[in-house]
């Protein structure tokens, strides 16, 4: 079976989106149920991801009626690589497309493409801070309500490009 060139687990994708939501309003405590609703995901799955983020020291949970999750550090101090590795483990190079631990060929059929993709992905995650995600408006519940009120669908990335981030 051929493996994917760039595989990001559901947990890692969920962690990045969740951290982006928390970065959008760093002082606000967000209950897991609200975060799950905002992302349109299972609260049970999100709870496991939040537990990993807390164990890595990236988020702090506060119990009680006014409780929720909050980032432990300022969004501009946290690289996406930290969030990714908190749930997925160390970022590893892409494996052989045939799944072989050692390739005996003179070269890869993909040339150096896999190495370049790996390097670009690592550089992006290491150099991008959570503060950069805040402008993306990752809260799908807010997007749904804006679609209903305007009757017009505008992709979040278009809103950012146009400077219409809702702030």
Residue pairs with C-beta under 8 A, 6 or more apart in sequence:
1 99
2 97
2 98
2 99
3 94
3 95
3 96
3 97
3 98
3 99
5 94
5 97
5 110
5 113
5 114
5 117
6 94
6 117
6 121
8 84
8 88
9 87
9 88
10 45
11 45
11 48
11 49
11 52
11 87
11 88
12 84
12 87
12 88
14 39
14 41
14 45
14 46
14 49
14 87
15 49
15 52
15 53
15 83
15 84
15 86
15 87
15 88
16 80
16 83
16 84
16 133
17 39
17 138
18 35
18 39
18 46
18 49
18 50
18 53
19 53
19 58
19 59
19 71
19 78
19 80
19 83
19 130
19 133
20 130
20 133
20 134
20 136
20 138
21 30
21 35
21 38
21 39
21 138
21 139
22 30
22 35
22 59
22 69
22 70
22 71
22 75
22 130
23 71
23 75
23 78
23 130
23 131
23 133
23 134
24 133
24 134
24 137
24 138
24 139
26 70
26 71
26 74
26 75
27 70
28 68
28 70
29 62
29 66
29 67
29 68
29 69
29 70
30 38
30 68
30 69
30 70
31 67
31 68
31 69
32 43
32 46
32 47
32 50
32 68
32 69
33 43
34 68
35 46
35 50
35 69
36 42
36 43
36 46
37 141
38 138
38 139
38 140
38 141
38 142
39 46
39 138
39 139
39 140
40 140
40 141
49 87
50 59
50 61
50 69
52 86
52 87
53 59
53 83
53 86
53 87
54 60
54 61
54 69
55 86
56 82
56 85
56 86
57 72
58 71
58 72
58 73
58 78
58 82
58 83
58 86
59 69
59 70
59 71
59 72
60 69
60 70
60 71
60 72
61 67
61 68
61 69
62 68
62 69
62 70
71 78
71 130
74 131
75 129
75 130
75 131
75 133
75 134
76 129
76 130
76 131
77 129
78 129
78 130
79 125
79 126
79 127
79 128
79 129
79 130
80 124
80 125
80 126
80 128
80 129
80 130
80 133
81 91
81 122
81 125
81 126
83 130
84 91
84 125
85 91
91 121
91 122
91 125
93 114
93 115
93 118
94 114
94 117
94 118
96 103
96 108
97 108
97 109
97 110
97 114
108 114
135 160
135 165
136 156
136 157
136 160
137 143
137 156
137 159
137 160
137 165
137 166
138 156
142 166
143 156
146 154
146 166
147 153
154 164
159 165
159 166
